[in-house]
């Protein structure tokens, strides 16, 4: 069995945190911990909640960053396959279309974007005689992005069946583009609802803050005793659950 050349591979299910991300994460965790300790428990001892809050915020932060990373790559991949489709129509082979696509992509994206890293991988693999369908399949598996998986599968089937590769790929590109257009329209339609959801999640904190400063002593019965701490703790986790549930509802897959 022929051994495949070793190429550098990036896992898009993992997000590499930079200094700015770390500062953003620490700022969110510390700020939220201070707010919760002050509003819900009125005690600096409640700062111990920085540990569970840090874990919850890290999971949420990482999930958002990975989703953003994949979204950017999906948009860039759409541009790539549109260029490849046009190149195929102009008479290029599939391999040559991917090699030449970099020139046009540089007019749209900066060289630091992930799509150039992947194009370099594809070009390196082609120079070592690795079949294009195998390179695309590995790319799709690493990303876990449905559009890239669909495109890779189409290329694999088209190469094996010997069908009209240009027509098949152009139809696939058209379908992927239409699906992304529909997804963008849905996101536009629910943008207002997302804003409402964020406001609703801020409201409980705002209400407690308002009552504490306009009705002095109103929450004293809930501070400094085990029953009050338990009630406020339950209230806090209900807010967190509502936030999580609202985010899940807003995740609409096309």
GUMIPA-115719 format. One line per field, with one value per residue: y, z, x of N, C-alpha, C in turn; residue in one letter. Coordinates in pm, 1 decimal, always signed. Layout:
BEGIN
n.v <- [Y, ...]
n.w <- [Z, ...]
n.u <- [X, ...]
ca.v <- [Y, ...]
ca.w <- [Z, ...]
ca.u <- [X, ...]
c.v <- [Y, ...]
c.w <- [Z, ...]
c.u <- [X, ...]
rest <- [A, ...]
***
This chain:
BEGIN
n.v <- [-120.8, +219.3, +473.6, +763.4, +1103.3, +1306.5, +1574.5, +1903.3, +1947.1, +2107.8, +2126.4, +2201.1, +2175.7, +2253.0, +2540.8, +2781.1, +2977.3, +3321.9, +3601.7, +3815.3, +3683.0, +3541.6, +3751.8, +3861.3, +3649.4, +3617.2, +3870.3, +3860.3, +3649.5, +3733.3, +3978.8, +3895.3, +3727.7, +3905.0, +4065.2, +3878.7, +3790.1, +4025.0, +4112.6, +3883.8, +3756.9, +3934.8, +3931.4, +3903.8, +3655.8, +3495.5, +3505.4, +3274.1, +3141.7, +3186.4, +2972.7, +2758.5, +2930.2, +3010.4, +2769.6, +2719.7, +2950.0, +2918.8, +2687.9, +2781.6, +3004.9, +2886.2, +2725.1, +2918.5, +3047.2, +2839.7, +2790.1, +3038.9, +3031.1, +2816.2, +2916.2, +3134.3, +2994.3, +2844.7, +3042.7, +3138.9, +2905.5, +2878.5, +3092.4, +2996.7, +2755.8, +2861.2, +3004.5, +2791.6, +2649.5, +2830.9, +2828.8, +2565.8, +2574.4, +2730.8, +2561.3, +2449.7, +2179.7, +1996.8, +1985.5, +2183.4, +2402.0, +2439.0, +2502.5, +2743.1, +2901.9, +3047.4, +3295.5, +3455.0, +3449.3, +3598.4, +3853.2, +3897.3, +3804.8, +3828.6, +3706.6, +3568.8, +3424.2, +3119.1, +2968.1, +2991.6, +2853.1, +2596.2, +2572.6, +2578.2, +2336.2, +2161.0, +2214.4, +2135.3, +1865.2, +1783.6, +1827.4, +1618.2, +1409.4, +1321.8, +1220.6, +1453.0, +1416.1, +1269.6, +1450.6, +1651.2, +1506.8, +1448.9, +1708.8, +1779.0, +1601.4, +1691.1, +1945.3, +1914.5, +2039.8, +2066.2, +2152.1, +2137.0, +1866.7, +1764.0, +1861.4, +1735.4, +1466.6, +1461.5, +1512.1, +1282.2, +1078.1, +1161.6, +1143.6, +868.6, +759.2, +870.6, +1060.2, +1364.5, +1582.3, +1862.2, +1962.3, +1834.7, +1935.7, +2210.6, +2218.0, +2131.8, +2339.2, +2545.9, +2457.1, +2457.6, +2729.0, +2836.4, +2723.3, +2847.8, +3108.8, +3099.8, +3039.3, +3273.6, +3453.6, +3359.5, +3406.5, +3681.7, +3735.8, +3645.9, +3807.8, +4025.0, +3889.3, +3762.1, +3980.5, +4059.5, +3837.3, +3862.8, +4100.5, +4016.4, +3838.3, +4005.7, +4153.8, +4031.9, +4077.1, +4353.3, +4419.2, +4328.9, +4489.7, +4743.5, +4729.0, +4694.7, +4939.3, +5126.2, +5044.7, +5016.4, +4758.0, +4574.2, +4322.4, +4212.3, +4002.4, +3782.0, +3762.4, +3643.1, +3415.0, +3063.2, +2972.1, +3190.6, +3210.7, +2967.5, +3005.6, +3226.9, +3111.3, +2908.6, +3070.6, +3203.9, +2991.0, +2915.7, +3134.5, +3100.9, +2856.9, +2932.1, +3109.8, +2935.3, +2765.8, +2944.1, +3013.1, +2765.6, +2738.6, +2937.5, +2835.1, +2753.9, +2515.5, +2472.5]
n.w <- [+0.0, -87.4, +76.9, +228.0, +185.8, +454.1, +574.8, +712.6, +937.7, +1033.1, +1304.3, +1309.8, +1501.8, +1729.7, +1905.9, +1884.0, +2131.8, +2146.6, +2283.8, +2305.1, +2308.7, +2548.5, +2733.8, +2693.5, +2778.1, +3051.0, +3146.9, +3113.8, +3287.0, +3542.3, +3570.4, +3563.0, +3785.3, +3999.3, +3976.6, +4022.9, +4282.7, +4426.6, +4369.0, +4406.3, +4642.4, +4811.5, +4924.2, +4950.5, +4975.9, +4810.5, +4580.0, +4533.6, +4354.7, +4115.4, +4010.6, +3923.3, +3752.7, +3579.6, +3449.1, +3318.8, +3157.2, +3004.1, +2853.4, +2705.2, +2578.4, +2428.0, +2257.8, +2112.0, +1980.8, +1825.1, +1659.0, +1528.8, +1398.3, +1221.8, +1072.5, +939.5, +783.3, +626.2, +471.5, +331.6, +195.3, +29.7, -146.8, -261.4, -397.9, -582.6, -744.5, -835.3, -975.0, -1184.6, -1307.7, -1397.4, -1589.2, -1769.3, -1878.6, -1726.9, -1549.2, -1258.4, -1058.4, -1145.4, -1129.2, -853.1, -786.0, -922.3, -805.1, -584.5, -660.1, -729.7, -488.7, -322.4, -381.6, -236.1, +30.4, +315.6, +348.1, +585.0, +635.7, +697.9, +472.4, +290.3, +410.5, +387.9, +110.6, +50.2, +165.0, -1.7, -251.4, -191.7, -144.8, -399.4, -546.8, -456.3, -569.6, -452.8, -471.7, -561.1, -461.8, -229.0, -72.5, -40.6, +96.7, +340.7, +431.7, +467.8, +673.2, +886.5, +933.3, +981.2, +866.0, +702.9, +434.5, +313.7, +342.9, +181.4, -71.3, -101.1, -103.8, -339.3, -529.8, -495.0, -575.0, -838.9, -956.4, -939.6, -1082.3, -1327.9, -1447.0, -1579.9, -1470.0, -1451.2, -1479.6, -1262.5, -1038.3, -1066.1, -1028.6, -766.5, -635.6, -685.0, -534.5, -273.4, -244.9, -259.8, -29.1, +170.9, +129.6, +205.7, +476.2, +564.8, +527.2, +715.6, +952.2, +944.6, +977.4, +1238.1, +1386.7, +1536.6, +1734.6, +1864.7, +1978.5, +2154.4, +2321.4, +2446.0, +2587.6, +2760.6, +2916.6, +3055.9, +3205.5, +3464.5, +3629.3, +3615.5, +3740.3, +4005.5, +4075.4, +4055.0, +4254.1, +4483.0, +4512.7, +4516.8, +4706.6, +4990.8, +5190.5, +5105.9, +5007.7, +5222.7, +5381.6, +5236.8, +5239.1, +5394.7, +5523.6, +5523.4, +5395.0, +5235.2, +5072.2, +4933.5, +4792.9, +4627.7, +4487.5, +4345.3, +4189.7, +4038.7, +3886.0, +3742.9, +3574.9, +3425.3, +3300.3, +3146.8, +2973.5, +2835.4, +2715.8, +2551.5, +2371.0, +2244.2, +2112.7, +1924.8, +1754.0, +1448.5, +1206.2, +861.5]
n.u <- [+84.1, +55.2, +229.2, +103.6, +206.5, +325.3, +145.4, +102.3, -161.3, -461.0, -680.4, -1010.1, -1196.2, -1091.8, -997.3, -748.2, -639.2, -563.0, -372.5, -548.7, -796.4, -769.6, -758.0, -1010.3, -1171.8, -1092.8, -1165.8, -1446.3, -1516.0, -1418.3, -1553.1, -1823.6, -1829.2, -1778.6, -2006.2, -2214.2, -2146.8, -2184.1, -2452.2, -2619.2, -2536.1, -2412.8, -2154.3, -1804.7, -1698.9, -1838.6, -1700.9, -1574.6, -1719.0, -1604.1, -1474.2, -1667.3, -1811.9, -1611.5, -1557.1, -1802.8, -1823.9, -1594.5, -1649.1, -1869.1, -1753.0, -1547.9, -1701.5, -1842.0, -1629.5, -1524.7, -1743.0, -1755.0, -1508.3, -1543.9, -1754.6, -1636.5, -1450.7, -1623.2, -1749.5, -1527.4, -1458.1, -1677.1, -1632.2, -1400.0, -1480.1, -1654.2, -1480.4, -1326.2, -1522.9, -1579.0, -1330.6, -1317.4, -1516.2, -1384.4, -1205.4, -1000.0, -839.9, -955.7, -758.6, -577.6, -743.0, -775.6, -514.4, -474.1, -664.0, -583.6, -477.8, -700.8, -839.6, -677.3, -746.0, -965.8, -939.6, -715.9, -377.4, -351.7, -574.8, -760.9, -825.2, -619.4, -416.2, -521.3, -537.1, -265.7, -191.9, -334.6, -213.5, +47.3, +5.6, -84.1, +147.3, +294.6, +173.6, -65.0, -398.8, -656.4, -914.0, -871.2, -732.1, -924.5, -1117.0, -990.7, -958.1, -1226.9, -1303.5, -1145.0, -1246.6, -1519.8, -1733.1, -2038.2, -2088.5, -1834.6, -1783.8, -1989.0, -1911.6, -1661.4, -1740.1, -1891.3, -1692.0, -1533.6, -1715.4, -1770.5, -1518.4, -1473.3, -1688.5, -1660.6, -1819.5, -1975.1, -1771.3, -1741.4, -2006.2, -2133.3, -1993.4, -2041.1, -2320.4, -2326.6, -2188.7, -2369.3, -2589.5, -2484.1, -2427.5, -2686.1, -2797.0, -2643.3, -2720.6, -2989.2, -2952.3, -2825.1, -3034.0, -3216.5, -3073.5, -3070.8, -3341.7, -3387.5, -3229.7, -3323.7, -3463.8, -3254.5, -3128.6, -3331.2, -3327.0, -3077.0, -3120.1, -3323.3, -3181.4, -3018.6, -3191.9, -3279.3, -3052.6, -3045.0, -3287.0, -3250.5, -3034.0, -3152.5, -3356.5, -3202.0, -3075.0, -3275.7, -3452.5, -3349.6, -3225.7, -3410.1, -3338.1, -3210.5, -3301.2, -3238.8, -2969.7, -2671.1, -2765.7, -2837.5, -3071.5, -3148.7, -2920.3, -2937.2, -3178.4, -3113.6, -2906.4, -3034.3, -3201.5, -3008.8, -2899.2, -3122.2, -3150.4, -2915.7, -2973.0, -3195.7, -3072.9, -2899.5, -3090.4, -3230.2, -3028.9, -2993.0, -3237.2, -3212.5, -3026.2, -3039.2, -3034.9, -2972.1]
ca.v <- [+0.0, +341.9, +557.3, +901.9, +1202.8, +1372.6, +1717.2, +1970.2, +1949.7, +2192.5, +2073.8, +2314.1, +2151.7, +2307.6, +2682.1, +2825.8, +3106.7, +3421.2, +3686.0, +3893.4, +3591.7, +3512.8, +3871.5, +3871.3, +3544.9, +3651.4, +3987.5, +3818.2, +3565.7, +3815.2, +4076.0, +3827.5, +3677.6, +4019.4, +4105.6, +3777.3, +3792.1, +4147.2, +4121.3, +3766.7, +3709.0, +4048.3, +3883.9, +3877.6, +3511.8, +3432.2, +3506.4, +3136.0, +3096.4, +3210.7, +2842.0, +2703.7, +3026.7, +3003.5, +2647.5, +2740.0, +3052.4, +2864.8, +2599.0, +2865.7, +3087.8, +2800.3, +2683.6, +3033.8, +3071.9, +2732.5, +2815.7, +3153.7, +2984.4, +2733.8, +3002.8, +3206.8, +2900.5, +2808.9, +3155.2, +3138.7, +2787.7, +2909.4, +3174.1, +2909.3, +2663.4, +2940.4, +3030.4, +2662.2, +2620.2, +2917.0, +2782.0, +2442.0, +2616.4, +2791.1, +2456.4, +2397.9, +2055.7, +2025.3, +2010.0, +2314.3, +2504.3, +2465.7, +2568.2, +2879.9, +2975.6, +3133.7, +3430.7, +3528.7, +3462.2, +3704.1, +3980.4, +3904.8, +3776.5, +3845.6, +3580.4, +3501.8, +3348.0, +2973.8, +2905.7, +2987.2, +2741.5, +2473.9, +2569.7, +2539.7, +2192.6, +2093.3, +2227.9, +2051.9, +1727.1, +1759.5, +1820.5, +1486.2, +1312.3, +1275.1, +1252.9, +1568.2, +1372.3, +1228.8, +1574.1, +1716.6, +1423.7, +1471.7, +1846.2, +1776.1, +1530.3, +1776.0, +2063.0, +1878.1, +2133.4, +1988.7, +2193.6, +2084.7, +1722.2, +1738.5, +1886.5, +1629.6, +1342.2, +1475.6, +1496.4, +1140.4, +1001.4, +1203.0, +1088.8, +723.0, +724.2, +922.7, +1141.9, +1500.5, +1643.8, +2006.3, +1983.7, +1788.7, +2029.7, +2337.5, +2201.4, +2124.6, +2475.3, +2621.6, +2413.4, +2505.7, +2874.2, +2860.9, +2688.5, +2952.7, +3227.9, +3077.9, +3049.6, +3415.7, +3517.3, +3318.6, +3479.1, +3820.3, +3739.9, +3623.0, +3898.7, +4102.4, +3797.9, +3741.3, +4100.3, +4050.6, +3733.7, +3920.5, +4197.2, +3940.4, +3776.9, +4113.8, +4209.4, +3990.9, +4148.2, +4492.2, +4432.0, +4317.0, +4610.8, +4855.3, +4713.7, +4712.7, +5080.1, +5209.7, +4995.7, +4970.2, +4653.9, +4487.8, +4186.5, +4172.0, +3875.3, +3674.7, +3766.4, +3604.3, +3295.8, +2948.5, +2965.4, +3295.5, +3173.7, +2861.1, +3065.8, +3307.9, +3019.5, +2847.1, +3177.3, +3227.7, +2879.6, +2922.0, +3234.4, +3038.9, +2756.3, +3004.0, +3161.9, +2821.0, +2718.1, +3044.5, +2998.8, +2642.9, +2766.3, +3024.9, +2761.4, +2697.0, +2453.7, +2461.4]
ca.w <- [+0.0, -99.0, +196.4, +196.8, +240.6, +578.3, +558.1, +834.8, +939.7, +1136.5, +1354.4, +1326.3, +1618.4, +1840.8, +1883.5, +1943.7, +2196.7, +2141.2, +2403.8, +2308.0, +2351.8, +2690.6, +2808.6, +2682.7, +2862.6, +3191.7, +3177.0, +3127.3, +3406.5, +3662.4, +3577.2, +3596.8, +3922.3, +4090.2, +3967.6, +4089.2, +4425.9, +4485.5, +4356.0, +4453.8, +4774.3, +4889.7, +5001.7, +4870.9, +4984.5, +4695.6, +4468.1, +4510.5, +4236.6, +3995.0, +3956.0, +3835.3, +3647.3, +3482.7, +3369.5, +3231.2, +3058.8, +2913.1, +2759.5, +2616.1, +2500.9, +2330.1, +2160.5, +2025.0, +1899.4, +1725.9, +1562.4, +1448.9, +1315.2, +1114.7, +988.2, +852.1, +686.2, +533.2, +377.6, +246.7, +108.3, -73.5, -247.0, -330.0, -493.3, -692.4, -833.7, -897.5, -1072.3, -1301.7, -1374.4, -1468.7, -1708.2, -1863.3, -1937.4, -1635.0, -1477.0, -1119.9, -985.1, -1186.8, -1080.4, -712.7, -781.8, -971.7, -729.3, -483.9, -714.5, -719.1, -348.1, -261.1, -406.1, -144.0, +168.2, +350.2, +342.5, +714.8, +648.5, +702.1, +341.1, +223.6, +474.0, +328.9, -29.8, +50.5, +191.0, -122.9, -353.0, -151.1, -168.5, -544.2, -594.7, -417.0, -640.4, -374.1, -545.9, -511.0, -383.4, -96.9, -0.1, -4.2, +195.9, +468.6, +469.2, +516.2, +800.9, +989.1, +961.5, +1029.3, +805.4, +612.9, +294.8, +265.0, +332.8, +62.8, -190.4, -109.8, -144.3, -480.2, -608.2, -487.9, -659.1, -978.1, -1003.1, -953.7, -1183.2, -1458.5, -1502.0, -1622.2, -1348.2, -1451.2, -1453.7, -1126.8, -941.6, -1079.1, -963.7, -622.5, -593.5, -687.7, -423.0, -150.0, -242.2, -228.6, +110.9, +252.0, +114.2, +290.8, +614.9, +592.8, +537.3, +844.2, +1056.5, +938.2, +1031.0, +1383.5, +1451.4, +1637.9, +1844.5, +1938.3, +2060.5, +2262.5, +2413.2, +2525.0, +2680.0, +2861.6, +3008.0, +3137.3, +3288.3, +3606.9, +3697.9, +3624.1, +3838.3, +4139.0, +4095.6, +4076.6, +4383.1, +4591.5, +4531.2, +4536.5, +4826.3, +5077.9, +5284.7, +5046.6, +4991.4, +5340.3, +5432.3, +5155.5, +5252.2, +5522.1, +5584.2, +5432.5, +5313.5, +5134.4, +4977.0, +4847.7, +4703.3, +4527.6, +4404.2, +4252.5, +4097.9, +3946.7, +3791.8, +3653.6, +3472.6, +3338.4, +3218.6, +3049.2, +2874.3, +2754.1, +2637.6, +2447.7, +2269.1, +2168.7, +2025.5, +1817.2, +1665.5, +1340.4, +1103.1, +733.0]
ca.u <- [+0.0, +134.8, +224.9, +66.1, +298.7, +281.6, +118.6, +56.7, -306.3, -520.4, -807.1, -1101.0, -1280.5, -1014.1, -967.7, -622.6, -660.3, -455.4, -369.8, -672.9, -902.9, -748.8, -797.6, -1156.1, -1228.9, -1067.5, -1247.8, -1586.0, -1532.2, -1398.9, -1662.9, -1948.4, -1816.4, -1796.9, -2146.8, -2297.0, -2114.9, -2239.8, -2596.8, -2692.0, -2495.4, -2363.9, -2039.3, -1684.9, -1672.0, -1904.2, -1606.3, -1534.1, -1794.9, -1525.7, -1434.0, -1771.5, -1843.3, -1503.2, -1575.3, -1918.7, -1791.6, -1493.7, -1717.7, -1948.8, -1660.6, -1481.3, -1802.0, -1868.2, -1511.7, -1515.8, -1850.5, -1712.2, -1397.5, -1600.3, -1836.2, -1545.0, -1394.0, -1730.8, -1765.0, -1408.3, -1466.3, -1776.1, -1563.2, -1303.9, -1540.9, -1709.4, -1366.1, -1292.8, -1628.6, -1557.0, -1208.8, -1353.1, -1589.0, -1288.4, -1122.9, -897.6, -867.7, -991.3, -635.3, -524.3, -837.1, -742.0, -382.8, -487.6, -765.8, -521.1, -459.3, -826.7, -876.5, -596.0, -813.6, -1078.9, -899.2, -574.5, -303.1, -357.2, -699.4, -744.6, -841.2, -488.8, -345.2, -573.9, -494.8, -123.6, -191.5, -381.3, -110.0, +160.4, -34.0, -85.7, +287.3, +345.6, +88.1, -179.5, -521.7, -730.3, -1029.6, -824.5, -698.2, -1049.8, -1184.8, -923.1, -993.1, -1365.0, -1307.8, -1083.8, -1329.3, -1652.6, -1828.7, -2122.3, -2069.8, -1706.8, -1802.6, -2071.3, -1830.0, -1560.6, -1808.6, -1927.5, -1569.2, -1496.2, -1808.3, -1752.3, -1390.1, -1485.7, -1788.4, -1620.1, -1927.1, -1942.7, -1719.2, -1768.6, -2149.6, -2164.5, -1936.4, -2112.4, -2450.7, -2301.6, -2155.8, -2494.9, -2671.6, -2420.2, -2446.7, -2826.8, -2818.8, -2582.4, -2804.6, -3106.4, -2906.8, -2802.4, -3165.2, -3272.9, -3000.8, -3117.9, -3477.3, -3389.9, -3133.9, -3396.8, -3494.4, -3129.7, -3109.5, -3429.0, -3280.2, -2968.2, -3180.6, -3396.0, -3084.4, -2961.9, -3299.0, -3278.7, -2944.9, -3086.8, -3395.3, -3191.1, -2953.6, -3245.4, -3423.0, -3105.3, -3038.2, -3394.7, -3521.3, -3242.1, -3264.6, -3512.3, -3286.4, -3132.3, -3349.7, -3179.8, -2824.3, -2610.2, -2826.1, -2830.3, -3193.5, -3138.5, -2814.5, -2990.8, -3278.5, -3043.9, -2828.2, -3130.6, -3241.0, -2897.6, -2886.4, -3239.1, -3114.5, -2816.1, -3042.0, -3277.4, -2979.2, -2856.7, -3203.9, -3257.8, -2924.0, -3021.7, -3351.4, -3166.0, -2936.3, -3120.3, -2952.1, -3040.5]
c.v <- [+125.0, +428.8, +702.1, +999.2, +1270.9, +1522.3, +1775.4, +1982.9, +2031.8, +2136.1, +2189.9, +2291.5, +2196.7, +2452.6, +2720.3, +2967.3, +3195.8, +3507.0, +3765.6, +3808.5, +3563.9, +3631.1, +3888.9, +3770.9, +3578.9, +3769.8, +3950.1, +3741.0, +3649.2, +3913.6, +4011.6, +3777.0, +3789.5, +4061.8, +4009.5, +3779.4, +3912.1, +4145.3, +4005.1, +3728.5, +3819.0, +4009.0, +3857.4, +3729.3, +3436.5, +3434.1, +3367.5, +3077.4, +3121.2, +3079.2, +2781.7, +2799.3, +3024.3, +2884.1, +2665.1, +2840.0, +3002.0, +2775.0, +2679.7, +2948.2, +3006.2, +2757.5, +2796.2, +3059.0, +2965.7, +2752.0, +2931.9, +3112.6, +2903.8, +2817.1, +3079.7, +3115.9, +2859.9, +2917.2, +3158.3, +3020.8, +2809.8, +2992.2, +3088.7, +2822.9, +2737.7, +2972.2, +2903.3, +2627.4, +2702.1, +2872.0, +2654.0, +2474.6, +2677.2, +2687.7, +2401.9, +2260.2, +2091.8, +2060.0, +2148.4, +2427.9, +2539.6, +2538.4, +2715.2, +2965.7, +3075.0, +3278.7, +3515.0, +3549.0, +3573.8, +3842.7, +4004.4, +3893.3, +3803.9, +3708.6, +3503.7, +3413.9, +3197.4, +2909.3, +2897.9, +2877.1, +2610.4, +2461.8, +2528.5, +2389.8, +2112.9, +2098.0, +2141.2, +1905.1, +1692.3, +1747.7, +1687.3, +1374.0, +1248.2, +1313.4, +1366.6, +1526.2, +1328.2, +1350.8, +1645.2, +1638.4, +1444.0, +1611.6, +1849.3, +1710.5, +1618.1, +1892.5, +2026.9, +1970.6, +2061.4, +2024.3, +2137.2, +1933.6, +1686.5, +1755.3, +1775.6, +1498.6, +1345.1, +1454.6, +1349.9, +1056.7, +1033.9, +1146.2, +938.6, +684.3, +770.6, +1004.2, +1279.6, +1581.6, +1791.7, +2034.2, +1948.0, +1889.1, +2163.9, +2331.3, +2196.9, +2262.8, +2560.5, +2585.9, +2464.3, +2655.9, +2909.6, +2832.2, +2796.2, +3082.0, +3218.8, +3093.7, +3194.8, +3489.8, +3483.9, +3394.8, +3625.9, +3833.8, +3725.4, +3714.4, +3978.4, +4015.2, +3770.0, +3860.6, +4099.1, +3949.2, +3786.5, +4019.7, +4124.7, +3876.2, +3880.7, +4164.6, +4162.6, +4062.0, +4294.8, +4514.7, +4426.2, +4442.6, +4729.4, +4848.5, +4736.1, +4859.9, +5172.4, +5168.1, +4933.3, +4870.0, +4554.9, +4342.2, +4135.1, +4034.8, +3756.0, +3668.5, +3717.3, +3488.2, +3186.7, +2939.2, +3068.1, +3264.1, +3067.2, +2916.0, +3144.3, +3220.5, +2951.7, +2948.6, +3201.8, +3116.5, +2869.8, +3021.3, +3174.1, +2935.3, +2823.0, +3060.6, +3050.7, +2774.5, +2814.8, +3035.3, +2875.9, +2665.9, +2847.0, +2954.3, +2687.4, +2645.8, +2437.7, +2328.4]
c.w <- [+0.0, +24.6, +158.2, +259.4, +362.0, +554.6, +690.5, +828.6, +1058.2, +1174.7, +1384.9, +1436.3, +1745.9, +1808.5, +1957.2, +2000.2, +2180.3, +2269.2, +2416.5, +2354.7, +2501.2, +2777.0, +2807.9, +2776.1, +3011.6, +3233.5, +3199.1, +3256.4, +3534.1, +3679.5, +3620.3, +3741.5, +4023.9, +4093.0, +4043.4, +4240.5, +4494.9, +4484.7, +4422.4, +4598.0, +4866.9, +4978.3, +4907.9, +4874.5, +4866.7, +4571.4, +4439.0, +4389.8, +4106.6, +3929.2, +3868.2, +3723.0, +3538.1, +3391.9, +3270.4, +3120.7, +2957.9, +2808.1, +2657.1, +2522.8, +2391.0, +2220.4, +2061.1, +1930.4, +1790.1, +1617.1, +1470.4, +1350.7, +1195.9, +1018.4, +889.3, +744.8, +582.6, +428.2, +279.8, +149.1, -3.3, -184.8, -329.3, -435.1, -607.1, -794.2, -907.4, -1005.1, -1200.0, -1381.0, -1452.1, -1597.4, -1814.3, -1921.6, -1849.5, -1583.4, -1332.6, -1038.0, -1017.7, -1135.3, -935.4, -700.2, -820.0, -887.8, -630.9, -532.1, -698.2, -573.4, -278.6, -284.4, -304.8, +2.3, +189.8, +359.7, +474.7, +729.5, +633.6, +565.0, +265.2, +281.7, +409.8, +181.2, -41.4, +74.3, +67.0, -231.2, -320.5, -176.0, -316.6, -600.4, -558.2, -469.3, -552.4, -450.2, -479.8, -424.1, -242.9, -11.1, +47.2, +103.6, +334.1, +521.4, +530.8, +652.8, +913.3, +1028.4, +1023.8, +976.9, +695.1, +465.9, +236.0, +250.2, +208.0, -65.1, -209.9, -156.8, -291.4, -569.4, -610.9, -581.7, -806.3, -1037.0, -1028.3, -1068.2, -1322.8, -1525.5, -1544.8, -1498.5, -1339.5, -1414.6, -1309.5, -1023.0, -948.3, -1013.3, -811.2, -566.7, -586.6, -567.2, -289.7, -134.5, -204.0, -80.7, +202.4, +245.4, +203.8, +438.0, +654.9, +609.1, +671.2, +958.7, +1060.9, +1003.2, +1183.7, +1457.6, +1562.5, +1758.7, +1929.1, +2030.2, +2179.3, +2367.5, +2503.3, +2628.8, +2794.3, +2962.6, +3099.9, +3239.2, +3434.5, +3688.1, +3719.4, +3729.5, +3980.5, +4173.1, +4129.4, +4215.2, +4499.3, +4618.7, +4549.9, +4659.3, +4919.2, +5181.3, +5230.3, +5038.3, +5114.0, +5393.7, +5357.9, +5167.6, +5391.2, +5592.4, +5478.5, +5340.8, +5200.0, +5029.6, +4879.9, +4747.4, +4591.5, +4433.3, +4300.6, +4146.3, +3992.6, +3842.2, +3698.8, +3541.1, +3373.3, +3245.7, +3110.1, +2936.3, +2779.8, +2661.7, +2523.1, +2335.2, +2181.6, +2070.5, +1903.7, +1718.5, +1559.4, +1229.9, +975.0, +667.4]
c.u <- [+87.0, +116.8, +198.6, +164.5, +239.5, +266.8, +73.0, -95.3, -356.7, -655.9, -900.1, -1203.7, -1210.1, -982.5, -840.2, -640.8, -536.9, -464.5, -499.1, -790.9, -892.7, -793.1, -949.5, -1223.9, -1213.7, -1154.5, -1393.5, -1608.3, -1521.5, -1514.1, -1793.4, -1945.2, -1839.6, -1943.2, -2236.8, -2274.0, -2180.8, -2392.6, -2670.9, -2659.0, -2441.0, -2244.2, -1922.1, -1648.8, -1733.8, -1816.2, -1552.3, -1607.7, -1720.1, -1483.6, -1544.3, -1810.7, -1737.3, -1516.7, -1689.9, -1887.9, -1689.0, -1557.8, -1797.2, -1860.1, -1593.5, -1577.8, -1831.7, -1752.7, -1495.7, -1621.4, -1813.2, -1601.8, -1448.7, -1684.2, -1749.0, -1487.5, -1498.0, -1750.9, -1648.1, -1410.8, -1567.5, -1712.3, -1467.7, -1371.3, -1611.9, -1600.2, -1327.6, -1395.1, -1611.6, -1434.2, -1234.7, -1427.7, -1498.2, -1191.2, -1012.1, -938.4, -898.1, -867.5, -578.5, -612.5, -806.7, -608.4, -393.8, -582.5, -705.1, -508.1, -585.6, -868.3, -799.5, -656.8, -925.7, -1036.3, -750.7, -508.2, -306.7, -481.2, -674.7, -749.8, -708.9, -401.6, -390.3, -536.1, -348.7, -110.8, -230.6, -275.3, +11.7, +129.9, -34.6, +55.4, +352.7, +256.3, -19.7, -306.1, -599.9, -849.1, -989.8, -790.6, -824.7, -1123.7, -1122.8, -953.1, -1132.4, -1374.8, -1253.4, -1172.6, -1462.7, -1760.7, -1905.7, -2100.2, -1941.5, -1715.4, -1882.6, -1989.4, -1726.7, -1622.9, -1846.1, -1805.4, -1526.2, -1582.6, -1787.0, -1623.6, -1400.5, -1577.7, -1749.8, -1728.8, -1879.1, -1901.4, -1755.1, -1913.7, -2185.0, -2116.0, -2008.8, -2250.3, -2435.0, -2271.7, -2282.4, -2582.3, -2616.0, -2440.9, -2590.2, -2855.6, -2762.5, -2662.2, -2927.8, -3068.3, -2883.3, -2934.8, -3231.7, -3206.6, -3042.8, -3255.0, -3480.2, -3292.3, -3201.5, -3429.3, -3370.3, -3100.9, -3205.7, -3383.3, -3169.3, -3021.6, -3251.5, -3301.3, -3019.0, -3063.3, -3297.2, -3171.3, -2984.1, -3193.8, -3339.6, -3111.0, -3043.6, -3309.6, -3326.2, -3076.7, -3158.0, -3475.1, -3416.7, -3294.0, -3364.6, -3466.4, -3210.8, -3172.4, -3288.9, -3028.4, -2781.0, -2676.6, -2837.2, -2951.7, -3187.1, -3034.6, -2865.0, -3092.0, -3210.7, -2960.8, -2917.2, -3172.9, -3133.5, -2887.8, -3007.4, -3211.6, -3015.1, -2879.3, -3125.9, -3190.7, -2935.7, -2969.2, -3237.1, -3155.3, -2949.3, -3135.7, -3307.5, -3071.9, -3017.6, -3027.9, -3033.9, -3000.8]
rest <- [X, X, X, X, X, X, X, X, X, X, X, X, X, X, X, X, X, X, X, X, X, X, X, X, X, X, X, X, X, X, X, X, X, X, X, X, X, X, X, X, X, X, X, X, X, X, X, X, X, X, X, X, X, X, X, X, X, X, X, X, X, X, X, X, X, X, X, X, X, X, X, X, X, X, X, X, X, X, X, X, X, X, X, X, X, X, X, X, X, X, X, X, X, X, X, X, X, X, X, X, X, X, X, X, X, X, X, X, X, X, X, X, X, X, X, X, X, X, X, X, X, X, X, X, X, X, X, X, X, X, X, X, X, X, X, X, X, X, X, X, X, X, X, X, X, X, X, X, X, X, X, X, X, X, X, X, X, X, X, X, X, X, X, X, X, X, X, X, X, X, X, X, X, X, X, X, X, X, X, X, X, X, X, X, X, X, X, X, X, X, X, X, X, X, X, X, X, X, X, X, X, X, X, X, X, X, X, X, X, X, X, X, X, X, X, X, X, X, X, X, X, X, X, X, X, X, X, X, X, X, X, X, X, X, X, X, X, X, X, X, X, X, X, X, X, X, X, X, X, X, X, X, X, X]
***
